[in-house]
């Protein structure tokens, strides 16, 4: 029995296990919309830690960054540090703050504490959900390409199968299903990842000098050189950092945490783990380059596994990627559905029973999941897909968030749920979000951030809210 047989066997077995687990948590998830969305704000440290790790370490971090390592080498590291290091920044600055509240989403928090405007809330929801949707599509893209390389099957088939699995178990069990499956997936993933990278770096004797020498021999020494301008380095770093700070999935886990300390510790540790393994993925792509410099970048890691490693190593790698992809995809899909329902639908409809919102979110999981399948088929690059979403959300949402939290009306007063304490006005937020997103996408995120901050503050001064309490538009 060959690799294709065992790949199919592992895929089917794990899929059945995860779907089965989701039904175990269905009754608990059905308790209320808050339980489905944020587990009722009851998650302890160990669940937060492993769900953070499993969510962060998606297929993009293994396959996407390996491809970038093969293509541009060490120049990918600024983006990695910005993207992954942002989790540490988030842990140190925002996680404890967010965990004091029980909002369902970042947009809801900004609306309550800063803006009080349902149109701005909708804009934030669209932009933050775009990151989640891009990430989910990226997981499906990566699994389709990898499964095709391992079995010879049409990548479209695996995209459909893989997507069906995480859509079903996310829809059924909500946040509970996601975090408990992440506990299993995260533990196995770390163990296999450590073992796998030991196998890869053994090929260059665990020496960066040996790697550089090999790259020089194949005419690819530029991969070992940081041949970027200071502006390019800063832009890559900022793109990754602000994109993460706008990611609903991390805010949602803080809102779901039992206490602020648990949220901060979990995100801090997972951020360190993410930086280490993502840099390893980039270097792994460089290792492939010196062994075969004539591959397409997206095929680099698959070639290494299939041509240079044993069948056991190849199967272990597939299990690692499958776990990474499905855990990340389920978390992100759940977050996207909660954002859409909580911030686009509920504020714009007459009040309904809580059970109605829960059913609506389950439908949202299915609809958004189907949309991500189409995006996965349409998109060309995992990392480029992420970067586009990062730019729009990071350049539009994060500047308004930071200005809103720092620019208080009553400086000595802490933020509390139900009380707006920011000088950012309704029109200041609207213009800052829209302008920052457009400029970031068309000119660059550095300009987008600057323009968003300036327009938010200037517009808020020129067009302040009509009273101390912002008016719902």
N, C-alpha and C positions, 0 to 999 in steps of 0.2 A: 504493500500500500504506500503510495507516494505522498508528496507534500500537498497536492490538490485535495486528496481524500481527507487528510487530517485537518486541512484548513476549513473545509466544509463542515466536518464533524465538530470542530471547536466552535465555529460560528453558530451552528444550529443549537448546540448544547447550551452555550452561554446565553443565547437569545431566549431560550425557554426558561432558563433559571431566572433571568432578570424580569421577564414578563410575569412569571409566577410570583416573584417577590412583590411586585407592585400590587397584586391583588390582596396580599397580606396586610397592606397599609391602606387599602381603599376606605374601610370604615372610619379610620382615624382621619383621613384626608377629607371625608365627607362631613366632618363635624361643623365646619364653617369655611367661608371664603378665606379668612385669615389663616386657618390651619392648612388649607390647600396651598396658599401663597407663601407663607413664612413659618409654617409649622407652629403657629400660635406664639412665636417668640420664645420657644422653649429649648432650642438646640444647645447641648453642652459642648465643651471644648473639643473632645475627641471626634465628634461628628463634624463639627465645623472645620477642623484641621484636614480631615481626609476628603471632605467634599470640596474644600478650597484647592487641595492638591490635584484631585481628580479633574476638577473643572479647568484649572489652569493648564494642566499637561495634556492638551488635546493633540489631535493629529498634526495640527499646524506646527506645534513645537517640536515634533519629531521629524515629520516628513517635510513640511514647508521650510523650516529653518535649515534642514540638511540640504535642500535644494539651493537655498540662498548661499550656503557655505560653498557648495560646488560652483556656483555662478559668480559670486563676488567675494567670497572668502571672509577674511577678518573684518571687512568693511560692514558686514552685517551686525557686528557686535553693538554699535551705538543704538541701533533700533532695539536689539535684544535687551540691553540694559535699561533703555527707556521703558519698553513695554513691560518687562518682568520686574524691574526695579520699582516701577510704579506701585506694585503690590506692597512693597516695604514702606514706601511713602504713604500709601493709603492706610497701612496698619498703624503707622506712627502718628498720623495726623487726623484721619477721618474715621477709622473703624470704631474707636471707642466713643466718639461723638455720635455716630450713626446708631450704635447699639443702645443708646439711651432712649431711642424712640421705637415705636412699633408701626411705622409706615410700611406699606406694601412695596413702594417704589421710590426711586430717587425723584421722579417728577412730582409725586405726591408730597414729598418732604419739601422740595423747593416751593411748591405752590402754597403750602401751609406756613412755612417759616419766612418766606421771602416775597413771593410775587402776588398770590391771590388773584390769579387770572387763568381761566380755563383754556384760553387759546394758547397762552405760553406753555401751559401744562401739556397741551396736545403736541406742540412743537417739540418739547423735550422728550415726550414719549416716542414720537416718530424717530428722532435722531438716536436716542439710546437703544431703541429696539432694533435699529439698523445694524448696530454692532453685534447684537445677539444673533440676528438673522444671518449676517455675513459669516459669523463663527460657525453656526450650525451647517450652513452650506459648505464651508471649508472642511468640516469633518466628513461630510458625505462625499465630497470630491476626493479627499485623500483616501478614504476607504475604497471607493470605486476603482481608483488607479492602482492601489496596492493589491486589492483582491484580483484584479485582472492580471497583474504580473505574477501572482502566486498560483492562479488556477487556469488562466487563459480565458476566463469567462468575460462576457461583455461588461465593461465598467458600469454601464447604465443599470444592469441587473442588480449589481451589488448596492448601488446608490438607492435603488428602490427597496431592496430587502432590508438594508441597514436602517434606512429612514423609517420604514414601517415598524421596526422593533422599538426604536427609542420613542417614536410617536405614541405607540400603544402604552408602554409602561410609564411614560410621563403623564399621559392623559388620565390614566387610572389612579395612580398613587400620589400625584402632585409632589410637593416638597419632601414628604416623608419617603416616598419611593426613591427619589433622587439621592437623598443624603445617605440612606442605608445601603443602596447599591454602590454608591461612591465609597463607602467604608471598605467594602470588599475590593472594589476595583482599584482604589488608591493604594492599598497595601500591596497587592500583587504587582501593580504597575511599577512601584518604586523598586521592588526586589528584582524584577526582570530588567528594568532600565540599568541598574547598577551592573548586573552581570553582562548585559549586552555591550555597554560602552567599554568594559574591560576587554571584551573580545575585539572591538574595533581599534582601540588605541594600542593594543598589543602589536598591531600591524606596523606601527611606527615606533615601537619600543618605548612607548609612553614618553616620547621626546619631541618637543616642538621644533627643536633644531633638526632632527631627522625628518620631520614633516616638511620644513622649509627647504631642506636639501632635495627632497623628493620632488617637490613642486618646481624647483628650479630646473631639475633634470627633464621635466616634461614641458618646460616652457610656460609654466603658470605661476611664477614667483610673485606676480602681482596679487595673488590671492592672500599672500602672507603679509601684505603691506597695507597700511591704513591710508589709501590714496584718495581721501576725501577732504574737502575743504572744511574749515571750521563751521561755516554756515550749514553745510550739508550734515555734519555730525550733530549739530545742535537741532536741526530740523528733524532728523530721524529720532533723536532722543525725545524731543518734545512731542512728536506725533505719537510715539508709543506711550509716553507718560500720560498725556491728556486723554488719549483714547481709553486707557484703563480706568482713569478717574471718572469717566462718563459711563462705564460699564455697569448696567443695572445688576448684573449677577452678583457682583461683590457687595454692593450696597444691600441687596436683598438678604445676603447671608448675615450681614451685621444686624439688620432688623429682626432676623430670625433667631439671633443668639440669645442665650439665657442671661448674659451680662456683658458689659463692655470689655472687661479683661479677657474673656474667652474669645471674643471677636478679634481683638488686637493681636493676641498671641497666635491665633490660628493663621491669620493673614500674614503676619511677620514670618513665621516659619515656612509657610507655603511659598512666600515670595523668594526666600533664600533658595529653596529647593528648585523653583522655577528658573532662576538665573543660572544655577549650576548646570541643570540638564539642558537648557536651551543653548547655552554656549557650547556644551558638549555636542549637541546636534549640529551646530554650525561647523565645528571642527571635524566632525564625522564626514560632512560633505566634502571638506578639503582632503580628507584621507582618501575618499573615493576618487577625487580628481587626479591624485598622483598615481593611482592604480589604473585608471582608465579615463584619459582626458577627452574622449570623443563621444561622451554621452550627452543626451538632453538632460538638463538640470533636474527635471521632474522624475527622471528615471534613476538618478544616482543611488539613492539608498536602497531601492529595490534590486538594482544590479549587484550591489555589495552583498546583500543577503543571499540572493539566489546563486551567485557565481563564486563567492569567496568564503561562504560559511557552510557549516553542516546543516542537514535537514532539521535537526533538533534546534539549532540556533535560529534558523529561519522561522520555525513554528513558534518559538518563544517570542521572536520579534513581532510576528503577526498578532499573537495574543496581547502583547503590550500595546500595540497600535489600536487593536480592536477595543480594548478596555479604555484606553485614553480617549478614543473618538466617541464611543457610545456614552461614556460618563459626561464628557464635556458637552456633547450634543444635547443630552437630556436636560442638563442644568440650564443651558442657554435657551433651549426651546421653551422650557417652563418659564424662565424669566421674561422672554419676549411675549408670551401669551398673557402673563400677569400684567405687564406694562400696557399692552393694547387694551385689555378689558378695564383695568383700573384707571387708566388715564385718558383713553380715547372714548370709551363707551360709557362708563358709569357717570362721569361728569356731564355728559350730554344727553342724558335720558332721565325720565321720571324715576324716582326711587322704587326699587323692587325688593323682594325678599332676598335674604342672603343666599339661599339655595339657588336662586336664579343666576346670581353672579358666578357661583361655583360651576353650574352647568355651562354657562357662557364661556368660562375660562377653559373648560375641557374642549369645547367646540373650537375655541381659539387655538389650542394646542394642535388640533388636527388640521385646521385651515392653514396656520402659519407653517406647520410641518410640510404640508403639500407645496406651499410657496417656496420653501427652502430647497425642495427637490428641484424645482424649475431653475432656481438661481444656481444650484450646483451644476446643472447641465449646461447653463449658459456661460458661467464664468470661466476664465482662462487660467487664473492663478490664485492659489490659496492666500498667499501673503499680500498680493495686490488688492484682493477683495477686503482683507482686514484693514489695510492701510487707508482705503477710501472711506470706510465707515468710521475709522478712528479720526480721520481728518475732519469730517463733517461734525461728528458729535463732540470731539475734543475741542475743536475751535469755536463751536457755538454754545455748548452747554456749560462746560467747565469754567470759562471766564465769568459767566453770569453767576454761577454758583459761588465762586470764590469772592467776587465783588459783593455779592449779596450777604455772605456770611461775615465779611470783614467790615463792611460799610453799614454799621448799625445805626438805628435811630437813637437807641438808649444804650450807650456804650457799656455801662456797668451791669447790664441785665443779660442773663444767659438766655439762650433760645429754649422755648418750651412749646410743646405741642398745643396748637390752637391759637398761638399768638405770633403775629407778624412783627418782626423787629429788624427791618432792613430799609435802607433808603432807596433801593432799586424800585423804580416805578413799573407799572404795567407796560407802558410803551418803551421804557428803557430795556426791559427784559426782551420784549418782542423783537425790537430792532437789533439788540446785541446778539441774540440767538441766530436770527436769520442772516445778518451780515457776517458774523463770525464763521458760520457754516459755509456760505458761498465763497467768501474770500479764501478760506482754508483749502477748499477743494479746487479753486481755480488758480490762485496765486501761490499759496503756501501757508502752512499752519502758523508759522511765526507771525506773519502779517495778519492772519485771521484772528489770532489771540489778541494782538495789540488793538486792532480795529474794534473787536467785540468789547474789550474793556473800556476803551474811550467812548464808544457810542452808547454803551450801557450807562455810564456815569453822566455824560453830557446830556443825553436825552432825559434821564431821570431828573436832572436839574431843571431843564427847560420845561418838561412835561411831568411834573410830580403828580402823585395820586391826589385825589380831591380831599382826602381826609387821612387821619392817622391809620385807620384800618382800610387796607386796599379793597377796592370794589371788584366783585366777581363780574367779569365782562359777559 
